[in-house]
């Protein structure tokens, strides 16, 4: 007997494909994907790409999922590959019993019933009886194309409409109960429609199959929104609205955004943010968080600015802490008071929301802000707050990451101390006792600084490394980069980078490095990207987010020329005032952040020599 499709879907979802392939192929990050040399044919230039749920070789055409890879790479049969992956994922392979076969048959029937219901709802929306629902959607700013893309529909005004439509297709009322479209009345023994007088929103699984519905009532009746109940196909805790469309959009480079409701997802997609999803009437769950991280290492959680939104952000941050790793984090956007993504995109357009995404806060900032009490005036209040911050960091399982979070949270804690004044060497106030405490009355000696030539050279190397890993920054920094008096080891490389950038419309790190290597710059590239003896800072690595890389570039540039950096900040402010779009806002934020860190005397954030 064939294995149930639901089990195979679950197995694929629980199997980290890059980790499976990484056992046999040396993979490197390439944007949101991984790449390496294909294991199925000899090649020196990588053409084998690993995505969230499949791999593809552009050289030989090899293609498949985790099961296929185990079969092809190990010569295993289908059953053997499934058994191996299931054991690793902690899943029990279903036995071929008559009961399992019957359960799979019922699931297939439910899919057919739900598909027929979707067609009925969509048809009714275009009938005269659905005019009010269609006008409501148009008033919300949705185009007909968007309505069709999300398969929105109308339930009908009274009970019995769906059964009248589907009864002709041999669908029974029990089928509709099993599919979550009708309910049994325990008192009367009769069955009644769950959805009537509602705009209908199909809920789909990651493969795009309809598994349930949500309905929004027309008028002021309560509840305003109703979701289908738990069924053999649908779980509110595991599914996300918009997941199928978001998966495709993320593969094309769109940022994954989590919002609160159906209309937020649809409005963002129409405004040009197609990778938006929403939980289904509940707070985010562990299963949903795992689904998000399978799509993106750093999803953006976007909450309303009201009290409910703050609580939702706090719950999400708390849930995420024990699940964090160096490859998985969250970012947060808090909307202005009284706004949601739907209203914001209608009033300010795509640029307004893009600016908010560019300024998304890292999880560490969100944790600090959400945990900060209203009063921290007394030592007791500050001690309690500090303990909460330290306990939060301890919940992160990765020890190195937990240590970094503790450092970041406590750095901000000490910087927020009333009357705090940062020391010239970047430390946060006197520490220690005994003989070390005796220097509190007098000035501290500054830290030894390396020879200027070496410091300047290291900073120039970092600037070049950032551009090699993030060449899209060239458009914004090329004028400043061109003014640097680079050493002979880097100056020709800079010229080659600029020449290449002028010859192409798409700047990709891998393509740039490949071009430069073939042009004879391999030694200079290896020097710029070397991690010994001095490791590169996080902003110069491939995994850095674009905003982090841009802020890092201006930071190291400003360390060499702070006056020029101030001029850049002033120009960026003028650009935002003249044309407030995502690009100008992001550039202004990066420049301002770099200048703030330098003027505050903050350390570079690099684990390099003290540059």
Secondary structure, DSSP 8 states (H G I E B T S, - for coil): ----HHHHHHHHHHS-HHHHHHTTS--EEETTEEEE--TTS--SS--EEE-SS-EEETTT--EE-HHHHHHHHH---HHHHHHHHHHHHT-------HHHHHHHHHHHHHHHHHHHHHHHHHHHHTSGGGHHHHHHHHHTT--HHHHHHTT-EE--SSTTHHHHHHGGGT--HHHHHHTTSEEE-TTT--EEES--SEEEEEEE-TTS-EEEEEEEESSS-S-SEEE----SS--TTT--BTHHHHHHHHHTT---EEESSHHHHHHHHHTT---EEE-SSS---HHHHHHHHHH-SEEEEEE-SSHHHHHHHHHHHHHHHTT-BTTBEEEEEE--TT--HHHHHHHHHHHHHHHHHHT-EEHHHHHHHHH--S---SHHHHHHHHHHHHHHHHT-SSHHHHHHHHHHHHHHHHHTSTT----TTS--S----GGGGGGGGS---------HHHHHHHHHHHHHHHHHH-GGGHHHHHHHHHTS---HHHHHHHHHHHHHHHH-S---HHHHHHHHHHTT-HHHHHHHH--SSS---GGGSTTS-HHHHHHHHHHHHHHH-HHHHHHHHHHHHHHHHH---HHHHHHHHHHHHHHHHHHTT---S-SSS--
